[in-house]
Amino acid sequence: MEVIKLKDDYIKLGQALKACGLAQSGVDAKFAIQDGLVKVNGKVELQRGKKLVHGDIVEFDGEKIEII
């Protein structure tokens, strides 16, 4: 499981995918999210700008990201 430590109050979903290397670019992240391939806390998330906060879990392509 990848871990992202927040520097601010939140990180956007697309940025989190890029930060962990699960998306090569913002465009890749956008399409993965729009195609319903990304889950936040167990539910499909379709908003690229979804704000992730401490405790959120992102799932994509068999990988998990924990926001701390």
PyMOL Python script that loads the backbone (N, CA, C, O; Angstrom):
from pymol import cmd

cmd.read_pdbstr("""\
ATOM      1  N   MET A   1       0.847  -1.178   0.000  1.00  0.00           N
ATOM      2  CA  MET A   1       0.000   0.000   0.000  1.00  0.00           C
ATOM      3  C   MET A   1       0.893   1.241   0.000  1.00  0.00           C
ATOM      4  O   MET A   1       1.809   1.371   0.813  1.00  0.00           O
ATOM      5  N   GLU A   2       0.604   2.138  -0.923  1.00  0.00           N
ATOM      6  CA  GLU A   2       1.295   3.423  -0.973  1.00  0.00           C
ATOM      7  C   GLU A   2       0.713   4.343   0.093  1.00  0.00           C
ATOM      8  O   GLU A   2      -0.450   4.204   0.471  1.00  0.00           O
ATOM      9  N   VAL A   3       1.510   5.268   0.571  1.00  0.00           N
ATOM     10  CA  VAL A   3       1.046   6.223   1.571  1.00  0.00           C
ATOM     11  C   VAL A   3       1.389   7.629   1.092  1.00  0.00           C
ATOM     12  O   VAL A   3       2.506   7.892   0.647  1.00  0.00           O
ATOM     13  N   ILE A   4       0.411   8.525   1.191  1.00  0.00           N
ATOM     14  CA  ILE A   4       0.640   9.936   0.881  1.00  0.00           C
ATOM     15  C   ILE A   4       0.444  10.718   2.173  1.00  0.00           C
ATOM     16  O   ILE A   4      -0.613  10.651   2.801  1.00  0.00           O
ATOM     17  N   LYS A   5       1.477  11.458   2.559  1.00  0.00           N
ATOM     18  CA  LYS A   5       1.379  12.318   3.741  1.00  0.00           C
ATOM     19  C   LYS A   5       0.962  13.706   3.279  1.00  0.00           C
ATOM     20  O   LYS A   5       1.625  14.325   2.447  1.00  0.00           O
ATOM     21  N   LEU A   6      -0.137  14.178   3.829  1.00  0.00           N
ATOM     22  CA  LEU A   6      -0.659  15.480   3.434  1.00  0.00           C
ATOM     23  C   LEU A   6       0.225  16.612   3.961  1.00  0.00           C
ATOM     24  O   LEU A   6       0.652  16.606   5.115  1.00  0.00           O
ATOM     25  N   LYS A   7       0.487  17.580   3.084  1.00  0.00           N
ATOM     26  CA  LYS A   7       1.186  18.797   3.485  1.00  0.00           C
ATOM     27  C   LYS A   7       0.174  19.895   3.767  1.00  0.00           C
ATOM     28  O   LYS A   7       0.433  20.806   4.553  1.00  0.00           O
ATOM     29  N   ASP A   8      -0.979  19.803   3.121  1.00  0.00           N
ATOM     30  CA  ASP A   8      -2.075  20.740   3.312  1.00  0.00           C
ATOM     31  C   ASP A   8      -3.260  19.974   3.911  1.00  0.00           C
ATOM     32  O   ASP A   8      -3.089  18.876   4.440  1.00  0.00           O
ATOM     33  N   ASP A   9      -4.440  20.549   3.827  1.00  0.00           N
ATOM     34  CA  ASP A   9      -5.631  19.907   4.380  1.00  0.00           C
ATOM     35  C   ASP A   9      -6.120  18.746   3.520  1.00  0.00           C
ATOM     36  O   ASP A   9      -6.796  17.847   4.021  1.00  0.00           O
ATOM     37  N   TYR A  10      -5.783  18.759   2.228  1.00  0.00           N
ATOM     38  CA  TYR A  10      -6.273  17.728   1.310  1.00  0.00           C
ATOM     39  C   TYR A  10      -5.365  17.633   0.089  1.00  0.00           C
ATOM     40  O   TYR A  10      -4.502  18.481  -0.136  1.00  0.00           O
ATOM     41  N   ILE A  11      -5.585  16.567  -0.699  1.00  0.00           N
ATOM     42  CA  ILE A  11      -4.977  16.416  -2.016  1.00  0.00           C
ATOM     43  C   ILE A  11      -6.093  15.963  -2.942  1.00  0.00           C
ATOM     44  O   ILE A  11      -6.967  15.195  -2.540  1.00  0.00           O
ATOM     45  N   LYS A  12      -6.066  16.434  -4.170  1.00  0.00           N
ATOM     46  CA  LYS A  12      -7.103  16.031  -5.123  1.00  0.00           C
ATOM     47  C   LYS A  12      -6.795  14.637  -5.658  1.00  0.00           C
ATOM     48  O   LYS A  12      -5.639  14.221  -5.731  1.00  0.00           O
ATOM     49  N   LEU A  13      -7.851  13.932  -6.028  1.00  0.00           N
ATOM     50  CA  LEU A  13      -7.731  12.544  -6.465  1.00  0.00           C
ATOM     51  C   LEU A  13      -6.758  12.376  -7.626  1.00  0.00           C
ATOM     52  O   LEU A  13      -5.888  11.506  -7.583  1.00  0.00           O
ATOM     53  N   GLY A  14      -6.894  13.192  -8.653  1.00  0.00           N
ATOM     54  CA  GLY A  14      -5.994  13.097  -9.805  1.00  0.00           C
ATOM     55  C   GLY A  14      -4.546  13.315  -9.410  1.00  0.00           C
ATOM     56  O   GLY A  14      -3.654  12.629  -9.910  1.00  0.00           O
ATOM     57  N   GLN A  15      -4.305  14.262  -8.520  1.00  0.00           N
ATOM     58  CA  GLN A  15      -2.943  14.537  -8.051  1.00  0.00           C
ATOM     59  C   GLN A  15      -2.382  13.352  -7.271  1.00  0.00           C
ATOM     60  O   GLN A  15      -1.198  13.033  -7.384  1.00  0.00           O
ATOM     61  N   ALA A  16      -3.232  12.704  -6.483  1.00  0.00           N
ATOM     62  CA  ALA A  16      -2.793  11.554  -5.692  1.00  0.00           C
ATOM     63  C   ALA A  16      -2.367  10.400  -6.604  1.00  0.00           C
ATOM     64  O   ALA A  16      -1.359   9.741  -6.345  1.00  0.00           O
ATOM     65  N   LEU A  17      -3.132  10.157  -7.668  1.00  0.00           N
ATOM     66  CA  LEU A  17      -2.772   9.082  -8.603  1.00  0.00           C
ATOM     67  C   LEU A  17      -1.435   9.372  -9.271  1.00  0.00           C
ATOM     68  O   LEU A  17      -0.622   8.466  -9.453  1.00  0.00           O
ATOM     69  N   LYS A  18      -1.206  10.621  -9.634  1.00  0.00           N
ATOM     70  CA  LYS A  18       0.072  11.008 -10.250  1.00  0.00           C
ATOM     71  C   LYS A  18       1.214  10.914  -9.244  1.00  0.00           C
ATOM     72  O   LYS A  18       2.298  10.438  -9.582  1.00  0.00           O
ATOM     73  N   ALA A  19       0.983  11.361  -8.021  1.00  0.00           N
ATOM     74  CA  ALA A  19       2.025  11.381  -6.993  1.00  0.00           C
ATOM     75  C   ALA A  19       2.554   9.975  -6.683  1.00  0.00           C
ATOM     76  O   ALA A  19       3.732   9.803  -6.369  1.00  0.00           O
ATOM     77  N   CYS A  20       1.684   8.986  -6.773  1.00  0.00           N
ATOM     78  CA  CYS A  20       2.090   7.603  -6.492  1.00  0.00           C
ATOM     79  C   CYS A  20       2.555   6.857  -7.735  1.00  0.00           C
ATOM     80  O   CYS A  20       2.936   5.689  -7.655  1.00  0.00           O
ATOM     81  N   GLY A  21       2.524   7.518  -8.865  1.00  0.00           N
ATOM     82  CA  GLY A  21       2.973   6.878 -10.100  1.00  0.00           C
ATOM     83  C   GLY A  21       1.954   5.938 -10.714  1.00  0.00           C
ATOM     84  O   GLY A  21       2.294   5.170 -11.614  1.00  0.00           O
ATOM     85  N   LEU A  22       0.708   5.978 -10.248  1.00  0.00           N
ATOM     86  CA  LEU A  22      -0.324   5.114 -10.814  1.00  0.00           C
ATOM     87  C   LEU A  22      -0.912   5.701 -12.089  1.00  0.00           C
ATOM     88  O   LEU A  22      -1.573   5.000 -12.855  1.00  0.00           O
ATOM     89  N   ALA A  23      -0.672   6.987 -12.312  1.00  0.00           N
ATOM     90  CA  ALA A  23      -1.067   7.651 -13.560  1.00  0.00           C
ATOM     91  C   ALA A  23       0.140   8.447 -14.027  1.00  0.00           C
ATOM     92  O   ALA A  23       0.766   9.159 -13.241  1.00  0.00           O
ATOM     93  N   GLN A  24       0.462   8.325 -15.300  1.00  0.00           N
ATOM     94  CA  GLN A  24       1.633   9.010 -15.841  1.00  0.00           C
ATOM     95  C   GLN A  24       1.409  10.507 -15.999  1.00  0.00           C
ATOM     96  O   GLN A  24       2.353  11.295 -15.930  1.00  0.00           O
ATOM     97  N   SER A  25       0.161  10.895 -16.210  1.00  0.00           N
ATOM     98  CA  SER A  25      -0.148  12.308 -16.423  1.00  0.00           C
ATOM     99  C   SER A  25      -1.552  12.598 -15.893  1.00  0.00           C
ATOM    100  O   SER A  25      -2.295  11.693 -15.513  1.00  0.00           O
ATOM    101  N   GLY A  26      -1.884  13.875 -15.880  1.00  0.00           N
ATOM    102  CA  GLY A  26      -3.225  14.269 -15.472  1.00  0.00           C
ATOM    103  C   GLY A  26      -4.283  13.718 -16.402  1.00  0.00           C
ATOM    104  O   GLY A  26      -5.392  13.397 -15.976  1.00  0.00           O
ATOM    105  N   VAL A  27      -3.938  13.608 -17.678  1.00  0.00           N
ATOM    106  CA  VAL A  27      -4.882  13.067 -18.666  1.00  0.00           C
ATOM    107  C   VAL A  27      -5.160  11.590 -18.373  1.00  0.00           C
ATOM    108  O   VAL A  27      -6.307  11.145 -18.421  1.00  0.00           O
ATOM    109  N   ASP A  28      -4.101  10.836 -18.070  1.00  0.00           N
ATOM    110  CA  ASP A  28      -4.285   9.418 -17.729  1.00  0.00           C
ATOM    111  C   ASP A  28      -5.165   9.271 -16.494  1.00  0.00           C
ATOM    112  O   ASP A  28      -6.050   8.417 -16.447  1.00  0.00           O
ATOM    113  N   ALA A  29      -4.912  10.108 -15.502  1.00  0.00           N
ATOM    114  CA  ALA A  29      -5.717  10.064 -14.273  1.00  0.00           C
ATOM    115  C   ALA A  29      -7.171  10.405 -14.590  1.00  0.00           C
ATOM    116  O   ALA A  29      -8.092   9.751 -14.100  1.00  0.00           O
ATOM    117  N   LYS A  30      -7.366  11.425 -15.406  1.00  0.00           N
ATOM    118  CA  LYS A  30      -8.718  11.860 -15.772  1.00  0.00           C
ATOM    119  C   LYS A  30      -9.505  10.730 -16.416  1.00  0.00           C
ATOM    120  O   LYS A  30     -10.649  10.476 -16.038  1.00  0.00           O
ATOM    121  N   PHE A  31      -8.904  10.050 -17.386  1.00  0.00           N
ATOM    122  CA  PHE A  31      -9.610   8.975 -18.083  1.00  0.00           C
ATOM    123  C   PHE A  31      -9.884   7.783 -17.164  1.00  0.00           C
ATOM    124  O   PHE A  31     -10.956   7.183 -17.242  1.00  0.00           O
ATOM    125  N   ALA A  32      -8.936   7.434 -16.298  1.00  0.00           N
ATOM    126  CA  ALA A  32      -9.140   6.320 -15.363  1.00  0.00           C
ATOM    127  C   ALA A  32     -10.315   6.620 -14.436  1.00  0.00           C
ATOM    128  O   ALA A  32     -11.141   5.751 -14.157  1.00  0.00           O
ATOM    129  N   ILE A  33     -10.374   7.868 -13.962  1.00  0.00           N
ATOM    130  CA  ILE A  33     -11.455   8.264 -13.053  1.00  0.00           C
ATOM    131  C   ILE A  33     -12.785   8.301 -13.802  1.00  0.00           C
ATOM    132  O   ILE A  33     -13.786   7.780 -13.309  1.00  0.00           O
ATOM    133  N   GLN A  34     -12.807   8.911 -14.985  1.00  0.00           N
ATOM    134  CA  GLN A  34     -14.046   8.991 -15.772  1.00  0.00           C
ATOM    135  C   GLN A  34     -14.575   7.620 -16.158  1.00  0.00           C
ATOM    136  O   GLN A  34     -15.786   7.431 -16.272  1.00  0.00           O
ATOM    137  N   ASP A  35     -13.674   6.661 -16.361  1.00  0.00           N
ATOM    138  CA  ASP A  35     -14.080   5.311 -16.755  1.00  0.00           C
ATOM    139  C   ASP A  35     -14.551   4.467 -15.568  1.00  0.00           C
ATOM    140  O   ASP A  35     -14.899   3.298 -15.734  1.00  0.00           O
ATOM    141  N   GLY A  36     -14.561   5.059 -14.373  1.00  0.00           N
ATOM    142  CA  GLY A  36     -15.052   4.349 -13.201  1.00  0.00           C
ATOM    143  C   GLY A  36     -14.100   3.309 -12.656  1.00  0.00           C
ATOM    144  O   GLY A  36     -14.531   2.348 -12.019  1.00  0.00           O
ATOM    145  N   LEU A  37     -12.799   3.488 -12.900  1.00  0.00           N
ATOM    146  CA  LEU A  37     -11.804   2.504 -12.476  1.00  0.00           C
ATOM    147  C   LEU A  37     -11.198   2.808 -11.114  1.00  0.00           C
ATOM    148  O   LEU A  37     -10.397   2.024 -10.605  1.00  0.00           O
ATOM    149  N   VAL A  38     -11.571   3.936 -10.520  1.00  0.00           N
ATOM    150  CA  VAL A  38     -10.971   4.373  -9.259  1.00  0.00           C
ATOM    151  C   VAL A  38     -12.028   4.384  -8.156  1.00  0.00           C
ATOM    152  O   VAL A  38     -13.136   4.884  -8.346  1.00  0.00           O
ATOM    153  N   LYS A  39     -11.667   3.824  -7.002  1.00  0.00           N
ATOM    154  CA  LYS A  39     -12.562   3.825  -5.852  1.00  0.00           C
ATOM    155  C   LYS A  39     -11.936   4.638  -4.727  1.00  0.00           C
ATOM    156  O   LYS A  39     -10.723   4.614  -4.517  1.00  0.00           O
ATOM    157  N   VAL A  40     -12.798   5.359  -4.006  1.00  0.00           N
ATOM    158  CA  VAL A  40     -12.384   6.072  -2.799  1.00  0.00           C
ATOM    159  C   VAL A  40     -13.239   5.535  -1.665  1.00  0.00           C
ATOM    160  O   VAL A  40     -14.467   5.615  -1.704  1.00  0.00           O
ATOM    161  N   ASN A  41     -12.584   4.992  -0.666  1.00  0.00           N
ATOM    162  CA  ASN A  41     -13.278   4.402   0.490  1.00  0.00           C
ATOM    163  C   ASN A  41     -14.315   3.367   0.046  1.00  0.00           C
ATOM    164  O   ASN A  41     -15.407   3.288   0.608  1.00  0.00           O
ATOM    165  N   GLY A  42     -13.956   2.573  -0.971  1.00  0.00           N
ATOM    166  CA  GLY A  42     -14.800   1.470  -1.416  1.00  0.00           C
ATOM    167  C   GLY A  42     -15.885   1.813  -2.419  1.00  0.00           C
ATOM    168  O   GLY A  42     -16.609   0.927  -2.871  1.00  0.00           O
ATOM    169  N   LYS A  43     -16.010   3.094  -2.776  1.00  0.00           N
ATOM    170  CA  LYS A  43     -17.045   3.504  -3.726  1.00  0.00           C
ATOM    171  C   LYS A  43     -16.406   4.116  -4.965  1.00  0.00           C
ATOM    172  O   LYS A  43     -15.427   4.856  -4.866  1.00  0.00           O
ATOM    173  N   VAL A  44     -16.962   3.807  -6.127  1.00  0.00           N
ATOM    174  CA  VAL A  44     -16.451   4.375  -7.381  1.00  0.00           C
ATOM    175  C   VAL A  44     -16.573   5.896  -7.323  1.00  0.00           C
ATOM    176  O   VAL A  44     -17.620   6.438  -6.973  1.00  0.00           O
ATOM    177  N   GLU A  45     -15.484   6.566  -7.673  1.00  0.00           N
ATOM    178  CA  GLU A  45     -15.461   8.031  -7.658  1.00  0.00           C
ATOM    179  C   GLU A  45     -15.237   8.540  -9.075  1.00  0.00           C
ATOM    180  O   GLU A  45     -14.303   8.111  -9.752  1.00  0.00           O
ATOM    181  N   LEU A  46     -16.087   9.447  -9.520  1.00  0.00           N
ATOM    182  CA  LEU A  46     -16.013   9.965 -10.889  1.00  0.00           C
ATOM    183  C   LEU A  46     -15.526  11.410 -10.957  1.00  0.00           C
ATOM    184  O   LEU A  46     -15.446  11.979 -12.046  1.00  0.00           O
ATOM    185  N   GLN A  47     -15.203  12.008  -9.823  1.00  0.00           N
ATOM    186  CA  GLN A  47     -14.736  13.392  -9.799  1.00  0.00           C
ATOM    187  C   GLN A  47     -13.219  13.433  -9.652  1.00  0.00           C
ATOM    188  O   GLN A  47     -12.676  13.004  -8.633  1.00  0.00           O
ATOM    189  N   ARG A  48     -12.547  13.942 -10.658  1.00  0.00           N
ATOM    190  CA  ARG A  48     -11.090  14.039 -10.613  1.00  0.00           C
ATOM    191  C   ARG A  48     -10.640  14.985  -9.507  1.00  0.00           C
ATOM    192  O   ARG A  48      -9.579  14.793  -8.912  1.00  0.00           O
ATOM    193  N   GLY A  49     -11.446  16.003  -9.233  1.00  0.00           N
ATOM    194  CA  GLY A  49     -11.107  16.991  -8.219  1.00  0.00           C
ATOM    195  C   GLY A  49     -11.553  16.631  -6.814  1.00  0.00           C
ATOM    196  O   GLY A  49     -11.498  17.469  -5.914  1.00  0.00           O
ATOM    197  N   LYS A  50     -11.995  15.394  -6.614  1.00  0.00           N
ATOM    198  CA  LYS A  50     -12.431  14.946  -5.283  1.00  0.00           C
ATOM    199  C   LYS A  50     -11.309  15.211  -4.278  1.00  0.00           C
ATOM    200  O   LYS A  50     -10.165  14.811  -4.493  1.00  0.00           O
ATOM    201  N   LYS A  51     -11.648  15.885  -3.188  1.00  0.00           N
ATOM    202  CA  LYS A  51     -10.657  16.204  -2.168  1.00  0.00           C
ATOM    203  C   LYS A  51     -10.485  15.010  -1.233  1.00  0.00           C
ATOM    204  O   LYS A  51     -11.439  14.547  -0.608  1.00  0.00           O
ATOM    205  N   LEU A  52      -9.262  14.528  -1.150  1.00  0.00           N
ATOM    206  CA  LEU A  52      -8.944  13.415  -0.268  1.00  0.00           C
ATOM    207  C   LEU A  52      -8.353  13.972   1.019  1.00  0.00           C
ATOM    208  O   LEU A  52      -7.501  14.860   0.993  1.00  0.00           O
ATOM    209  N   VAL A  53      -8.811  13.445   2.130  1.00  0.00           N
ATOM    210  CA  VAL A  53      -8.350  13.915   3.431  1.00  0.00           C
ATOM    211  C   VAL A  53      -7.797  12.742   4.237  1.00  0.00           C
ATOM    212  O   VAL A  53      -7.871  11.589   3.811  1.00  0.00           O
ATOM    213  N   HIS A  54      -7.247  13.054   5.402  1.00  0.00           N
ATOM    214  CA  HIS A  54      -6.663  12.047   6.283  1.00  0.00           C
ATOM    215  C   HIS A  54      -7.622  10.872   6.491  1.00  0.00           C
ATOM    216  O   HIS A  54      -8.782  11.065   6.855  1.00  0.00           O
ATOM    217  N   GLY A  55      -7.129   9.664   6.260  1.00  0.00           N
ATOM    218  CA  GLY A  55      -7.928   8.463   6.479  1.00  0.00           C
ATOM    219  C   GLY A  55      -8.565   7.883   5.232  1.00  0.00           C
ATOM    220  O   GLY A  55      -9.053   6.754   5.263  1.00  0.00           O
ATOM    221  N   ASP A  56      -8.572   8.634   4.125  1.00  0.00           N
ATOM    222  CA  ASP A  56      -9.159   8.118   2.884  1.00  0.00           C
ATOM    223  C   ASP A  56      -8.279   7.027   2.283  1.00  0.00           C
ATOM    224  O   ASP A  56      -7.054   7.064   2.400  1.00  0.00           O
ATOM    225  N   ILE A  57      -8.921   6.057   1.640  1.00  0.00           N
ATOM    226  CA  ILE A  57      -8.232   4.970   0.943  1.00  0.00           C
ATOM    227  C   ILE A  57      -8.666   4.989  -0.516  1.00  0.00           C
ATOM    228  O   ILE A  57      -9.859   4.953  -0.817  1.00  0.00           O
ATOM    229  N   VAL A  58      -7.692   5.044  -1.422  1.00  0.00           N
ATOM    230  CA  VAL A  58      -7.945   5.046  -2.861  1.00  0.00           C
ATOM    231  C   VAL A  58      -7.524   3.688  -3.417  1.00  0.00           C
ATOM    232  O   VAL A  58      -6.469   3.166  -3.059  1.00  0.00           O
ATOM    233  N   GLU A  59      -8.349   3.122  -4.291  1.00  0.00           N
ATOM    234  CA  GLU A  59      -8.021   1.856  -4.946  1.00  0.00           C
ATOM    235  C   GLU A  59      -8.034   2.049  -6.455  1.00  0.00           C
ATOM    236  O   GLU A  59      -8.980   2.603  -7.015  1.00  0.00           O
ATOM    237  N   PHE A  60      -6.970   1.583  -7.107  1.00  0.00           N
ATOM    238  CA  PHE A  60      -6.883   1.672  -8.565  1.00  0.00           C
ATOM    239  C   PHE A  60      -5.896   0.638  -9.077  1.00  0.00           C
ATOM    240  O   PHE A  60      -4.785   0.526  -8.559  1.00  0.00           O
ATOM    241  N   ASP A  61      -6.288  -0.105 -10.074  1.00  0.00           N
ATOM    242  CA  ASP A  61      -5.405  -1.048 -10.758  1.00  0.00           C
ATOM    243  C   ASP A  61      -4.738  -2.026  -9.783  1.00  0.00           C
ATOM    244  O   ASP A  61      -3.553  -2.334  -9.911  1.00  0.00           O
ATOM    245  N   GLY A  62      -5.512  -2.504  -8.814  1.00  0.00           N
ATOM    246  CA  GLY A  62      -4.985  -3.460  -7.850  1.00  0.00           C
ATOM    247  C   GLY A  62      -4.100  -2.872  -6.771  1.00  0.00           C
ATOM    248  O   GLY A  62      -3.566  -3.607  -5.940  1.00  0.00           O
ATOM    249  N   GLU A  63      -3.934  -1.558  -6.769  1.00  0.00           N
ATOM    250  CA  GLU A  63      -3.098  -0.882  -5.770  1.00  0.00           C
ATOM    251  C   GLU A  63      -3.979  -0.051  -4.845  1.00  0.00           C
ATOM    252  O   GLU A  63      -5.078   0.364  -5.213  1.00  0.00           O
ATOM    253  N   LYS A  64      -3.478   0.180  -3.652  1.00  0.00           N
ATOM    254  CA  LYS A  64      -4.181   1.021  -2.687  1.00  0.00           C
ATOM    255  C   LYS A  64      -3.274   2.169  -2.263  1.00  0.00           C
ATOM    256  O   LYS A  64      -2.056   2.024  -2.158  1.00  0.00           O
ATOM    257  N   ILE A  65      -3.902   3.308  -2.024  1.00  0.00           N
ATOM    258  CA  ILE A  65      -3.202   4.487  -1.529  1.00  0.00           C
ATOM    259  C   ILE A  65      -3.902   4.920  -0.256  1.00  0.00           C
ATOM    260  O   ILE A  65      -5.122   5.085  -0.238  1.00  0.00           O
ATOM    261  N   GLU A  66      -3.139   5.105   0.805  1.00  0.00           N
ATOM    262  CA  GLU A  66      -3.699   5.607   2.069  1.00  0.00           C
ATOM    263  C   GLU A  66      -3.266   7.060   2.235  1.00  0.00           C
ATOM    264  O   GLU A  66      -2.096   7.397   2.049  1.00  0.00           O
ATOM    265  N   ILE A  67      -4.217   7.908   2.584  1.00  0.00           N
ATOM    266  CA  ILE A  67      -3.936   9.312   2.817  1.00  0.00           C
ATOM    267  C   ILE A  67      -3.772   9.520   4.315  1.00  0.00           C
ATOM    268  O   ILE A  67      -4.676   9.230   5.099  1.00  0.00           O
ATOM    269  N   ILE A  68      -2.596  10.030   4.704  1.00  0.00           N
ATOM    270  CA  ILE A  68      -2.372  10.289   6.137  1.00  0.00           C
ATOM    271  C   ILE A  68      -1.916  11.712   6.370  1.00  0.00           C
ATOM    272  O   ILE A  68      -1.681  12.105   7.513  1.00  0.00           O
TER     273      ILE A  68
END
""", "prot")
cmd.dss("prot")
cmd.show_as("cartoon", "prot")
cmd.util.cbc("prot")
cmd.orient("prot")
